[in-house]
Amino acid sequence: SLMAEAVGTPDFGPGKYEKGLSLGLRQLLIADDRDLLLALKNAVQSEHQVAESEQETVLLALAMVWGSQRPEGGWPAALHLMRTHSGLRQDLLEVLDWRLDQLLPCKYRRFPALTGQLALHACYSSEQILIALGLGGFDNPPSLDGVGVKHISERKADAFFVTVNKSAKDFSPTTLYEDYALTQELFHWQSQASTFPDSPVGQRYINHSQLGYQPLLFVRSGKKLDNGLTEPFRYIGPVNYVRHEGARPMSIVWRLQHPLRARELRAYQLEAI
């Protein structure tokens, strides 16, 4: 069974990490940032310290693989466990090789000053995104806590987390916002219920260019995939204000700096539109 050797050792403790890592290996099967997967593979196979230039990328990969139970000593300790427990190491490398074979090499667009090592149009968990935005870390995993917006004043950024197809079961009436793609370049988004145009937040959204702020858009079709995994968010990139209407919530149309690809446009349009 998965990690049979690893979980039987005193370091691991019986089953302590197995559930989280089993889920993490499944998440690797749908990851699509090839550079991130390669960095993890190289780090696990190497006997040397991870180069400083690779640390952020490896950290993001480990955040996806490890569950809520994390070893003391941070991500270096987590990587050490992966290197030294042969069952886990073998499982991990097999999954990585399988996924890397499926992904074609491509040139990713990244925005290091804003979103670290996140690649445009690639998919990530909310934890990976928040870490890349400078919120939390491997030892103190950040969470959205049911909130679809994050204001990162240090980077002068607002991050919007959108689930297009919402169900009343998963979202309260106050968070059933209307978020959907209008075209490849325009996206309709509703603010939080308390936001109105003359509020500081509303003004920041409307006048973000003059204020030096950059709104960022992360989108997924639904909360869960057919296989039961939590659907990751796709990094749609920086967006610019076009127009708004209404208040509490505000309905804003954003222009994407990098147009949606055809398959994303289909996925993020509402069926009724």
N, C-alpha and C positions, 0 to 999 in steps of 0.2 A: 504494500500500500504506500501511498504518497508519504515520503519522509519517514518511513518505518524505522530506519536506522537513526535518523536525527532525533525524533521525539523520544527515543528510548534512552537517551543519554542524560546524565544529571544536569548538564548545562541548559538543555532545552526544558527539562521538566516534562512530565507526561502530558503530551497533547497541548502544552501551553500555547504554542504558536501555530499548531497544525491547521486549525480552522481558518485563521486569517490568511496564512500562506497558501492554503488550497484555493481560497477565493482569489488571492493575488495572482496565482498562476493562471487562473481562468481570465482575469482581467488582461494579462499579457497577450492573450490570444486575440483580443480585439484592439490592442494598442496599434497606432499607426504612425507614430513618430519613429522612423527607422534609426535616426541618429541616437535617440534615447535608448533604444533596445541594444544597439551596438555598443554604446558606452557601458551599459550594464553587463553585457557579455564579456567585454574586455576586462572590466573590473573584477568579475567573478573568477575569470581564468588567470588573472595576474597574481603574482606573489608580492608585488610592490604596492606602495602607497598610491592612492589615486592622485594624479597630477592636479594641481590647483585649478587648471583650466577646465578640467572634466568634473570637478566636484559637484557643481550645481546640477549638471545633467544626471549624474549618478544618483544624487539625492532625490531628484524627481522620480527616477525609475524605482528606487527603493520605496518611496512613499506609496507607489501604486501596488507593489508586491506585498508589503507587510500590512497586516490587519491592525486592529486597535491595540493589540498586545505588542509592545516593542521592548527589545532588550535594553538594559541599562548600558550607557556608554554611547548612545546616539547611533547615527548611521554607520560610523566605522565599525562598531560592535556588530551591527546587523550584517554588514558585509563580511566581517570575519566569520560569523556563523555560517553564512552561505558558502564561503570558501572551504571551510574545514569539515563540514558535515557532508560526507560523500553522497548520501541519498538525496538530500535537498539539492546539492550542487548539480547532480546528474539530471534530476527532474527539471531544474531551472534551465540548464543549457539546452536540453531537448526541446523545451517549449520555445525558448528564444530562437533556436535554429529553425524550427518549424515556421514561426511567425516571420522571421527575416526572409525565408525563402518565398513567402507570399507577397512581400512588399517590394515593389520596384524601387531602386535607388532614385532619389530625386533631390532637387535643390530646394531646401526649405527657406522661407522668409521668416526672420525673427526680428524682434524689437527689444534688444537687451536692456535699454534704459527704462522701458516700460514694463515688460513682461518677461524679463530674463530669458530663459532657454525655451520658452513656449514657441512652437512653430505655427505659423498661420495655416488655418484649415485642418490642423491635426486635432485629435481628441484627447481630453484629459479629465481626470476626476476633479471635483471641486477642491479637494485638498491640494492636489498638485498645482492647480491654478493659484490658490491663495498663497502657497509657499513661494511660487514664482513671483508673486506680487509683493513679497516681503513680509507676509503675515504668517507668524508661527513658523514651525520647523518640524523636523522629524521627531524630536523629543516631545514637542507640544503641538500635535497635529491640529491645524485650524479647521473650523467648520463653518458652513453657511448659517447654521442654526435656523433654517427655514426662511432666511431673508434672501431676496433675489438681487439685492444691490450691495455693493461694498464701496465705501469712499476711502481711497488711499491718499491722504493729504500729502504724505512724504513724496509721492511720485506725481502728485497733481493728476490723479486718475480716478475715474468712476467706472467700476466694473459691473456690468449687467449680466445676470445669470437667468437665461430664458428657457422655460419648458413650453414648447408650442402647444402640444396636445395635453391639456390638463384634465384631470378627472376630479369631480367633487369629493371623491373619497380621499384623495391625496392633498387637496388644496382647500383651505377655508374660503368662504365666500369673499373675504376681503383680499385674497391673493389670487383670485381667478381672473387675472389680467388678460387683456387681449393682445397677445404678442405674436406676430407672424410676418413673413416676408411678403412684400408687395411686388417687388421685381428683383432682379439680380443685384440691384444697387440700392434699393430702398427697403427699410424695415420699419414696421409699425410696432411701437412699444408703449406700454402704459407704466407710469411711475407708481410708486407706492401710494396707498390710498390717502395719505396725509399731505401729499405734495401738491402745491398750487403755484402758478406762474410767478407771483410776486414774493414767494418764500425764498430764503437763501439757497435752498437746494434747487428749486425751479429756475432761479436766475443763473445758477452755476451750469445747469443743463443748457439753457438757452444761449448763454454768453460764454460758453466754454472756450471758444477760440480766443476771445479778448482776454480772458482770465488765465490763459495758459494751461487750461485743463484738457485732458483727453479722455472722452468716454470710450469704453472697450466693451465688445459684445461677445458673449459666450452662449451658444445655443444648442439645445438638444430637442429631439422630436417628442419624447415622452420620458417618464420617470424610470421605467423599467424596460429592458429588452425582452424579446420573446423567451430567451433562455434564463430569465430571472435575474440577471446581473443588472446593477444600477447603470443606466445609460450615461456615458461620459458626455461632457460638454465639448462642442467643437469651437475652436477659437476663430471667430469670424473676423476679428481684428478691430482696429480703431474705426470709429464712426464720427460723422459730423452732423450737427443739428441742421434740419431743413425747416420744419414748421411744427406747431403744436396746436391743440385745441383742448378745451375743457380744463377742469381742475378737480383735485381730490378724487380720482387720480388725473394727472395730465396724460393726454395721448400725444406722443411725440413721433414724428417720422425722422429717422436717421438715414443719412447717406453713407453706405459702406465705402471705405477708401479702397477696398479690394473686393470686387464683385463676387457674389456667390457662384459656385459652379452649378451646372444644371441639376445634378442629383440633389444638392442641398436645397436649391430653390424648390424643387418638388416636395422635399421632405418638410420644409418649413413654411409652406403655404397651408392655410387652413382649408379643409375639405370643402367648406361652404363658399370659399372665395372663387 
